């Protein structure tokens, strides 16, 4: 099993954090899995293109960059437009229908949901990435809710409000 995941959007959407959570969930809280993470973002950190590559495998990973994504998350049109040439017929593309317009000729299985609107209804715009992560793990089975929540608890240790909000966001995503 080897899954290449590309998380893309603009700075400030929490995509590096999402990748860290996925990588830690896989390599620390799932049995027998390895994970790598690489991230690229503008020096401004907010508003510029952001790309996070996560690879999860049951074997050691020799090269950490995604070459042929199995799973893609796009939270901004600029990211979708940049990475659409990498989509294959087997790629599952999760995208925010509030912010991204699907190209009619794009390859892959597109799963679009209003992550931004849902996060606002939940009470915090910064939860769109975790709602999307809930959808991804529900639709792909790549990781368990328990391993994701364990990684969230470690990342936000001592911040119970943040942990509880992320739990609600993850649950919401898993019900969509």
C-alpha positions in Angstrom: 0.0 0.0 0.0 1.3 3.4 -1.0 -0.8 6.5 -1.2 0.4 9.8 -2.6 -1.6 12.8 -1.3 -1.4 16.4 -2.5 -2.9 19.1 -0.3 -3.1 22.5 -2.1 -4.5 25.9 -1.6 -3.3 29.2 -0.4 -1.3 30.1 2.7 -3.4 30.4 5.9 -5.8 27.5 5.1 -4.0 25.0 7.4 -2.7 22.7 4.7 0.7 22.2 6.2 -0.9 21.4 9.6 -3.3 19.0 7.8 -0.3 17.2 6.3 1.5 17.1 9.6 -1.6 15.6 11.3 -2.0 13.0 8.5 1.7 12.1 8.6 1.8 11.7 12.4 -1.5 9.8 12.4 0.0 7.3 9.9 3.5 6.9 11.3 2.8 7.2 15.0 -0.7 6.1 15.6 -1.3 3.5 12.9 0.5 0.1 13.0 3.1 -0.6 10.4 2.8 2.6 8.3 5.5 5.1 7.2 4.9 8.7 6.2 6.8 11.6 4.6 5.8 15.2 4.3 7.2 18.0 2.2 5.7 21.5 1.9 6.2 24.5 -0.4 4.7 27.9 0.2 5.4 31.5 -0.4 7.6 33.6 1.9 4.5 35.7 2.8 2.8 32.5 4.4 -0.7 33.9 3.8 -2.4 34.3 0.5 0.3 32.6 -1.7 0.1 29.1 -3.3 0.7 26.3 -0.8 1.4 22.7 -1.6 1.9 19.9 0.9 2.9 16.4 -0.2 2.1 13.5 2.1 3.0 9.9 1.3 1.7 7.1 3.4 3.0 3.6 2.8 3.4 0.2 4.5 7.0 0.2 3.1 9.9 2.6 3.7 9.6 5.7 1.5 12.7 6.6 -0.6 11.5 9.8 -2.2 9.2 12.2 -0.3 7.6 14.2 -3.2 4.3 13.2 -4.8 4.8 12.3 -8.4 1.4 10.9 -9.3 -1.3 11.9 -6.7 -3.9 9.3 -5.6 -5.7 11.9 -3.4 -5.8 15.6 -4.0 -7.3 18.3 -1.8 -7.8 21.8 -3.5 -9.0 24.7 -1.4 -8.3 27.4 -3.9 -8.8 27.9 -7.6 -5.1 28.8 -8.2 -4.1 25.5 -6.7 -6.6 23.5 -8.7 -5.5 25.1 -11.9 -1.8 24.5 -11.2 -2.2 20.8 -10.3 -5.1 19.6 -12.6 -2.5 18.3 -15.2 -1.3 15.8 -12.6 -4.8 14.3 -12.1 -5.2 10.8 -13.5 -8.3 8.7 -14.0 -7.6 7.1 -10.6 -7.1 10.3 -8.7 -9.7 11.3 -6.1 -10.0 15.1 -6.0 -11.6 16.7 -3.1 -12.4 20.4 -3.6 -14.1 23.3 -2.0 -17.2 24.2 -4.2 -17.2 27.7 -2.6 -13.7 28.5 -3.9 -13.0 26.1 -6.8 -14.7 25.6 -10.2 -14.1 22.1 -11.6 -12.7 21.9 -15.1 -15.0 19.9 -17.4 -12.2 18.0 -19.0 -10.4 17.2 -15.8 -9.5 13.6 -15.1 -10.2 11.8 -11.9 -13.1 11.4 -9.5 -14.2 14.9 -8.2 -15.8 15.2 -4.8 -16.8 18.8 -4.2 -18.3 20.2 -1.0 -18.7 23.7 0.4 -15.9 23.3 3.1 -15.6 27.0 3.7 -19.4 27.5 4.2 -19.5 24.5 6.5 -16.6 25.8 8.6 -18.4 29.1 9.0 -21.6 27.3 10.1 -19.4 25.4 12.6 -18.3 28.7 13.9 -14.6 28.8 12.8 -13.3 29.4 9.3 -10.1 27.7 10.2 -11.8 24.3 10.4 -12.4 23.9 6.6 -9.2 21.8 6.3 -10.3 19.4 9.1 -13.8 19.1 7.6 -12.2 18.2 4.3 -9.9 15.7 6.1 -13.0 14.0 7.6 -14.4 13.6 4.1 -11.1 12.2 2.8 -10.7 9.6 5.5 -14.4 8.6 5.2 -14.3 8.2 1.4 -10.8 6.6 1.1 -10.2 4.7 4.4 -6.6 5.9 4.3 -6.5 6.6 8.0 -8.8 6.1 11.0 -10.6 8.8 12.9 -8.9 7.6 16.1 -5.4 8.0 14.6 -6.3 11.5 13.3 -7.7 12.6 16.7 -4.6 11.2 18.5 -2.4 13.4 16.2 -4.7 16.4 16.7 -4.5 15.9 20.5 -0.7 15.9 20.4 -0.5 18.9 18.0 -2.8 21.0 20.1 -1.9 19.6 23.6 -3.3 21.8 26.3 -5.7 23.6 24.0 -8.9 21.7 24.7 -11.2 24.2 22.9 -9.1 23.7 19.7 -9.1 19.9 20.1 -12.9 19.9 20.7 -13.5 22.1 17.7 -11.3 19.9 15.5 -13.2 16.9 16.7 -16.5 18.5 15.7 -15.0 19.4 12.3 -13.7 15.9 11.7 -17.0 14.4 12.7 -18.9 16.8 10.4 -16.7 15.8 7.5 -17.1 12.2 8.1 -20.9 12.6 7.9 -21.0 14.3 4.5 
